[in-house]
Amino acid sequence: MKSSPICFQSVPRSGLTLFEVVISLAILLVSMAAIAPLVATGSRAAINANLASEAALRCETKLAEILAGVEPMTPTASVPFVDSSSWTWTLEVATANGVDNLLMLTVTVRSADPAAGDQAVATLVRWTRDPSVFADAEEIAAAEQPTGSVQ
């Protein structure tokens, strides 16, 4: 019996070789390594923006409370907020040079959480009239009004 020669014909294959898979995984890993620091930077920036906006909001609120008379208009240092002890506020009261009855209020709010690592500070300055001037004017007006009614 005569054996027939075996012919190898090139048959097109559908699929990927192991080499192509390894190269594509290497490209994927290098691109992931390049993107990872950008994600970390974006997360840190988002946290800082959140802290800064909360500090500004707390500063505006505290200044409004001081002007409304809820908080006394006396200098204070590092007083914690009632709702969160991780935030503190400071009030500085100064008189204007050469201007009578004008006060400069400076409210500073800080995040006081050392574990967070990121700190936020917001400061607002507001010029206002001295409230004791209004109290003196009310006392003078009350003293000038007659106490009894005439009929």
C-alpha positions in Angstrom: 0.0 0.0 0.0 1.1 3.3 -0.9 0.7 6.1 1.6 -0.6 9.4 0.4 1.4 12.5 1.2 -0.1 14.8 3.8 -0.7 18.3 2.5 -0.8 21.2 4.8 -3.0 23.8 3.5 -3.2 27.2 5.1 -6.6 27.6 6.5 -7.6 31.2 7.7 -8.4 31.1 11.4 -10.8 33.5 13.1 -9.5 34.6 16.5 -6.6 36.2 18.3 -3.2 34.8 19.1 -1.8 34.8 22.6 0.7 37.4 21.6 -2.0 39.8 20.5 -3.9 39.3 23.8 -0.8 40.0 25.9 0.0 43.2 23.9 -3.5 44.5 24.3 -3.4 43.8 28.1 -0.1 45.6 28.4 -1.6 48.7 26.6 -4.6 48.6 28.9 -2.5 48.4 32.1 -0.2 51.3 31.0 -3.2 53.5 30.2 -4.8 52.6 33.6 -1.6 53.5 35.4 -1.5 56.9 33.6 -5.2 57.7 34.5 -5.0 56.7 38.2 -3.2 59.8 39.4 -5.7 62.0 37.5 -8.6 60.3 39.3 -6.8 60.9 42.7 -6.2 64.5 41.9 -9.8 65.0 40.8 -11.1 63.4 44.0 -8.8 65.6 46.1 -10.0 68.7 44.3 -13.6 67.8 44.8 -13.1 67.4 48.5 -11.3 70.8 48.8 -14.1 72.5 46.8 -16.7 70.9 49.1 -14.8 72.1 52.2 -14.4 75.6 50.8 -18.0 76.0 49.9 -19.1 74.7 53.4 -16.6 77.2 55.0 -18.0 80.1 53.0 -21.6 79.1 53.8 -20.8 78.8 57.5 -19.0 82.1 57.5 -22.0 83.9 55.9 -24.4 82.3 58.3 -22.3 83.3 61.4 -22.0 86.9 60.2 -25.7 87.1 59.7 -26.3 85.7 63.2 -24.0 88.3 64.6 -25.6 91.2 62.7 -29.1 89.9 63.8 -28.1 89.9 67.4 -28.3 86.1 67.9 -24.5 86.1 68.7 -23.0 88.9 70.7 -20.8 91.4 68.8 -17.8 90.8 71.0 -14.4 89.4 70.0 -14.2 85.6 70.2 -11.5 83.1 69.3 -12.0 79.5 68.0 -15.5 78.8 69.1 -16.8 75.5 67.8 -20.1 75.4 65.9 -23.1 73.9 67.8 -23.9 71.4 65.0 -20.3 70.3 64.2 -17.3 70.5 66.5 -15.0 70.0 63.4 -15.6 73.7 62.5 -14.6 76.7 64.5 -15.3 80.4 64.1 -13.5 83.6 65.3 -14.8 87.1 65.4 -12.6 90.2 65.5 -14.2 93.6 66.2 -12.2 96.7 65.3 -13.1 100.4 65.2 -12.5 102.4 62.1 -9.7 104.9 62.3 -11.1 108.4 62.2 -14.7 107.4 61.8 -17.0 107.5 64.8 -19.5 104.7 65.5 -18.3 102.4 62.7 -17.1 98.9 63.4 -15.3 96.4 61.2 -16.4 92.8 61.9 -14.1 90.1 60.6 -15.5 86.5 60.8 -13.2 83.6 60.1 -14.3 80.0 59.8 -11.9 77.0 59.8 -12.3 73.3 59.6 -10.7 72.0 62.7 -10.6 68.3 61.8 -6.9 67.3 61.8 -7.7 63.7 60.7 -9.1 65.0 57.4 -5.8 66.5 56.4 -7.5 69.1 54.2 -8.3 72.4 55.8 -10.7 75.1 54.6 -10.7 78.7 55.8 -13.2 81.4 54.9 -13.1 85.1 56.0 -15.7 87.8 55.6 -15.3 91.4 56.6 -18.3 93.6 57.2 -18.5 97.3 58.2 -21.4 98.2 60.4 -22.6 100.9 62.7 -22.0 100.5 66.4 -25.2 99.0 67.9 -24.6 101.0 71.2 -25.3 104.2 69.2 -28.8 102.9 68.4 -29.3 101.8 72.1 -28.3 105.3 73.3 -30.6 107.0 70.8 -33.5 104.8 72.0 -32.9 105.7 75.6 -32.8 109.4 74.8 -36.0 109.1 72.8 -37.7 107.2 75.6 -36.6 109.8 78.2 -38.0 112.7 76.1 -41.5 111.1 75.8 -44.0 112.0 78.5 -44.8 109.1 80.7 -48.5 110.0 81.4 -51.2 110.5 78.9 -53.2 113.7 78.8 -56.9 113.6 78.1 
